[in-house]
């Protein structure tokens, strides 16, 4: 009997608490975990954080930046191995590499290999950089959605002309209303 009363009391407490909740959305009720969700989504799949923030126009930019860097990495990797293998085959005494009639000096093959290796490494830096920038963009954009923007704080450009000195002044006006 005691157990049934306890269950009944718990049931009533839970039901009264759910009736007392309101579902109005305001600026103060915004989810504070949204920035971390957006960053997580972008880390798992580049561009997913931008979709989470409903900034769909940024997704092609993310994929173009990362995709171009990956293409550059693959191109320079293939060229690096091509120059390297041609150099090694010439040093081994073979004369049937793809640069036989184009590059006569073996040192030029080494220069080509170094050039493409440097560009391959730089492309990897760009891949990692754009990936991190994608995550940061999703996180910061989600944070800025929570920022209160209203007319109490405005920055307006102005141009002022002086009739006495005939000089124009250009600047910004900062208005802060309380």
C-alpha positions as CSV (number, residue, x, y, z in Angstrom):
1,X,0.0,0.0,0.0
2,X,2.8,2.4,0.9
3,X,4.5,1.6,-2.4
4,X,1.4,2.4,-4.4
5,X,1.0,5.8,-2.6
6,X,4.6,6.7,-3.3
7,X,4.2,5.9,-7.0
8,X,0.9,7.9,-7.2
9,X,2.6,10.9,-5.5
10,X,5.5,10.8,-7.9
11,X,3.1,10.5,-10.9
12,X,1.2,13.6,-9.8
13,X,4.4,15.6,-9.2
14,X,5.7,14.8,-12.6
15,X,2.4,15.6,-14.3
16,X,2.1,19.0,-12.5
17,X,5.6,20.0,-13.4
18,X,5.0,19.2,-17.1
19,X,1.8,21.3,-17.1
20,X,3.6,24.3,-15.6
21,X,6.1,24.6,-18.4
22,X,5.7,27.1,-21.1
23,X,6.9,26.7,-24.6
24,X,7.6,30.3,-25.5
25,X,10.9,31.0,-27.2
26,X,12.7,34.1,-26.4
27,X,16.2,35.3,-26.7
28,X,17.0,34.4,-23.1
29,X,15.9,30.8,-23.7
30,X,18.3,30.1,-26.5
31,X,20.2,26.9,-26.3
32,X,23.7,27.5,-25.0
33,X,25.0,24.2,-26.5
34,X,24.2,25.2,-30.1
35,X,27.8,26.5,-30.8
36,X,29.3,23.2,-29.6
37,X,26.8,21.2,-31.7
38,X,27.6,23.3,-34.8
39,X,31.3,22.8,-34.2
40,X,30.8,19.0,-33.7
41,X,28.8,18.7,-36.9
42,X,31.4,20.6,-38.9
43,X,34.1,18.5,-37.4
44,X,32.3,15.2,-38.4
45,X,31.3,16.5,-41.9
46,X,32.6,19.7,-43.2
47,X,29.7,22.1,-44.0
48,X,27.2,20.3,-41.6
49,X,27.7,23.0,-39.0
50,X,26.9,25.7,-41.6
51,X,23.7,23.7,-42.5
52,X,22.9,23.5,-38.7
53,X,23.2,27.3,-38.5
54,X,21.0,27.6,-41.7
55,X,23.8,29.3,-43.6
56,X,23.5,27.1,-46.6
57,X,25.3,29.5,-48.9
58,X,28.6,28.8,-47.1
59,X,28.6,25.1,-47.8
60,X,29.8,25.4,-51.4
61,X,32.6,27.7,-50.2
62,X,33.7,25.1,-47.6
63,X,33.8,22.3,-50.1
64,X,35.5,24.4,-52.8
65,X,38.2,25.4,-50.4
66,X,38.9,22.0,-49.0
67,X,38.4,20.3,-52.4
68,X,40.8,22.6,-54.2
69,X,43.4,21.9,-51.5
70,X,42.9,18.2,-51.8
71,X,43.2,18.3,-55.6
72,X,46.4,20.4,-55.3
73,X,47.8,17.9,-52.7
74,X,47.1,14.9,-55.0
75,X,48.5,16.6,-58.1
76,X,51.7,17.6,-56.3
77,X,52.0,14.1,-54.8
78,X,51.8,12.5,-58.2
79,X,54.3,14.9,-59.7
80,X,56.7,14.5,-56.8
81,X,56.7,10.7,-57.2
82,X,57.1,11.0,-60.9
83,X,60.2,13.2,-60.6
84,X,61.6,11.1,-57.8
85,X,61.1,7.8,-59.7
86,X,62.7,9.3,-62.8
87,X,65.7,10.4,-60.9
88,X,66.1,7.0,-59.2
89,X,65.8,5.2,-62.5
90,X,68.4,7.4,-64.2
91,X,70.8,6.8,-61.3
92,X,70.2,3.1,-61.6
93,X,71.2,3.3,-65.3
94,X,67.8,3.2,-67.0
95,X,67.1,5.7,-69.8
96,X,63.3,5.1,-70.4
97,X,61.7,7.6,-67.9
98,X,59.0,10.1,-69.0
99,X,61.4,13.1,-68.8
100,X,64.2,11.6,-70.9
101,X,63.9,14.1,-73.8
102,X,62.6,17.0,-71.7
103,X,65.0,17.2,-68.8
104,X,68.6,16.3,-69.5
105,X,70.2,17.1,-66.2
106,X,69.6,14.9,-63.2
107,X,69.8,17.8,-60.8
108,X,66.8,19.4,-62.5
109,X,64.8,16.3,-61.6
110,X,65.7,16.7,-58.0
111,X,64.7,20.4,-58.2
112,X,61.3,19.4,-59.7
113,X,60.9,16.8,-56.9
114,X,61.7,19.4,-54.2
115,X,59.3,21.9,-55.8
116,X,56.4,19.5,-55.8
117,X,57.2,18.2,-52.4
118,X,57.1,21.7,-51.0
119,X,53.8,22.5,-52.7
120,X,52.4,19.1,-51.5
121,X,53.2,20.0,-47.9
122,X,51.8,23.5,-48.4
123,X,48.6,22.0,-49.7
124,X,48.3,19.8,-46.6
125,X,48.6,22.9,-44.5
126,X,45.8,24.5,-46.5
127,X,43.6,21.4,-46.1
128,X,44.0,21.4,-42.3
129,X,43.6,25.2,-42.2
130,X,40.4,25.2,-44.2
131,X,39.1,22.3,-42.1
132,X,39.8,24.2,-38.9
133,X,38.3,27.4,-40.4
134,X,35.2,25.5,-41.2
135,X,34.8,24.4,-37.6
136,X,35.5,27.9,-36.3
137,X,33.1,29.5,-38.7
138,X,30.2,27.2,-37.6
139,X,31.0,27.8,-33.9
140,X,31.3,31.6,-34.2
141,X,28.3,31.9,-36.4
142,X,26.2,29.9,-33.9
143,X,27.5,32.2,-31.1
144,X,26.6,35.3,-33.0
145,X,23.1,34.0,-33.5
146,X,22.7,34.3,-29.7
147,X,23.9,37.9,-29.7
148,X,21.3,40.5,-29.0
149,X,21.2,42.9,-31.9
150,X,18.8,45.8,-31.7
151,X,18.6,49.6,-32.3
152,X,20.1,50.5,-28.9
153,X,23.6,50.1,-30.3
154,X,24.2,51.4,-33.9
155,X,27.1,52.4,-36.0
156,X,26.3,54.6,-38.9
157,X,28.6,56.1,-41.5
158,X,28.5,59.8,-42.0
159,X,30.0,62.4,-44.5
160,X,30.3,65.9,-43.3
161,X,31.2,68.8,-45.6
162,X,32.5,72.1,-44.3
163,X,31.6,75.1,-46.3
164,X,34.4,77.2,-44.8
165,X,37.3,74.9,-45.5
166,X,35.8,73.0,-48.4
167,X,37.0,69.7,-46.9
168,X,34.8,66.6,-46.5
169,X,35.1,64.4,-43.5
170,X,34.2,60.8,-43.6
171,X,33.7,58.7,-40.4
172,X,31.4,56.5,-38.3
173,X,28.9,57.6,-35.7
174,X,28.4,55.3,-32.7
175,X,25.0,55.6,-30.9
176,X,24.4,53.9,-27.6
177,X,20.9,54.3,-26.1
178,X,20.0,53.2,-22.6
